[in-house]
Amino acid sequence: MGLGRLLFWILAVIAGLVFIVFAVHNHHGVAVNLWPAPWHVTLPVFLVVFVAIFVGLLVGAGIAWAALAPTRRKARERRRDVNRLSTELSEARKSLPAPGQAPSH
């Protein structure tokens, strides 16, 4: 196992333990008003915090995905260009005479 993978797992276990400790110590209820809807719910504090973190991660991922759209488009265009040029090169190589043979005119 590489050092990077080991470090990832160490950090993941530490983060998991932090989340578990946070959830155990913040299990009391908090009233959440779902305005503009007329609903009020009581949820554990840790659930409200975890949902907020999850929504933040989704929004951040969406923004990053949208920001990288032009880069992905350029990569697709360049991939098509490389494939086209590779095909042209193989066709050009087929039309060349074999090594040691005189070119036909």
Sequence and secondary structure as in RCSB ss.txt:
>XXXX:A:sequence
MGLGRLLFWILAVIAGLVFIVFAVHNHHGVAVNLWPAPWHVTLPVFLVVFVAIFVGLLVGAGIAWAALAPTRRKA
RERRRDVNRLSTELSEARKSLPAPGQAPSH
>XXXX:A:secstr
  HHHHHHHHHHHHHHHHHHHHHHHT SEEEEE TTSS EEEEEHHHHHHHHHHHHHHHHHHHHHHHTHHHHHHH
HHHHHHHHHHHHHHHHHHHHS  TTS    
